[in-house]
């Protein structure tokens, strides 16, 4: 079995043997699960679900999206994305608007109140993530970031 070894004193990460696809998949799933649970616990403090906050942050970054884009970018089925948008609409955080050329297409975007809330969520999470990595050696952090970006490029090209 392949193992990833970390030499903390020298700030190096290296592989003992070549990774097998299942090990990379396992690492990705594990990271995704940890981040999802972390966000769920942090977002609970705000009184919103992780999907509601992720939706507002998505709209903060992308400004205006149709429902297909929302569901695709959040990796949700359309009905789940619609329920989330319905809840945000009811709270006054988003506006829903029909496309002028095709009335079947609906766009959503943040209200001013929604923007302010999304900015607050984003800043609080950014600060929290910053505190989490404060204790990490900068060279290890840079190597990890570079490695993750490299894996992302490989996955996108395949």
N, C-alpha and C positions, 0 to 999 in steps of 0.2 A: 504494500500500500504506500502511496506517495504521501509525503508529509511536507508541510510548509514550515520552515524553521525561521525563527527570528533571533538574530544576534543583537540583543539590546545594547550591549556595551559599544558595539561598532555601528549600531543603527542600520543593520542590513537585514533584508528579507531575501531568502533564497529557497529554492526547491531542492529537496534531497533527491527526488526522482521526478520524472516527468509526470505532470498531472494527468489524470484521466478525466474524461468529460463528466462522469457522475460526481466526482469530487468538487469540480467547479460548480456544477448545478446545485449541489448540497450547500456550498458556501453562499451562493447567491440566494437560495431559498432561506437560509438561516438569517442572512443580513436583512432580507425583506421582512421576515417575521419579526425580528428584533425592532426594526424601525417602525413597523406597523403597531406593535404593542406599545412602544415608547410614545408614539404620536397619540395613540388612543388614550393613554394615561395622562399625557400633558393636556390634550384637548378637553378631556373631561373637566379639568379645572376651569375652563372657560364656559362650560355649560352647553357645549355644542358637540356634535359627533365629529369624528375625524373626517368623514366624507363631506360634511357641511363646510368645515374649515378648508379642507383641500379644494373644494369647489370655489370658495370665495378667493382663495389665493390664486387658483388657476385663472379666474376671471380678472383678477387684479393684473396678472401678467399678460393675458391675451386680450383684454379689454371687452371684446364682444364675440360670442361664439354661438353657433347653432347647436341644437341638442345632440345631433350626431357627433359633433366635435367634442362636446362635453363628455358624452358617454365613452368615446374612444380614448380621450386623453386621461380620463380617470379609470379606465379599464373596467367599466360597468356596463350592464345591459341598459338599454334605453329607458325601460320602465323605472329602474332604480334611480337613474339620473334625473328623470322627470319628477319623482317623489322628492328628491333632495331639493330640486329647484322650486317645487311647490312650497316646501317648508320655508325656504329662503325668501320667496315672494311674499308669503304670508307675514313674515317678520319685517318686510320692507327693505331687505338687503339687496334684492335684485329687481330688475324690470324685465318683463318678457315682451317681445315685439315681433309681430309677424313680418315676414319678408314682403316687400311691396310688389315684387314680381311673381312670387309663388307663396300664396297664403298658407300652404301646408308647412312651410319652413318657419320655425320660430327661433329667434335669437334671444340670448339672455346677456345682460350686463349688470354691473354693480351700480347701485345708487350711491350717492355721496356717503350716506351712513354705512353702507356695505363696504365702500372703499376704505373708509377710516378704520372699520373693524378688521378688515383683511390686512391692512398695513400693520395694525397693532398685533395681530396674530403672527404675521410674518416676522416682525421685529423681535417679539418675545421668543419665538422658536429659534431664530438666528442667534440671539444672545445665549439661549440655553445650550444650543449646539456648540457655540464658541467656548462656553465654560467646560463642556464635556471634554473638548480636545486640548484645553489649556495645558494640561499636564503631559501631553505627548511630546516626545522629541520631534523637533521640526523636520529633521531629515527623514525620520520614519514616516511622518505624516505626508511629506512630499512624495516619498517612494510609494506609499499606499495610494495616494491620489493619482499618481502617474500610472500605476498598475491598473487601477479601476478604469481610468480613461482608456487605456490600451485595450482592456477586455471589452469595453463598450464599443470601441471601433471595430474590433474583430467580429463581435456579434452583429453589428449593423451591416457589415460587409457580407456576412454569410447568408 
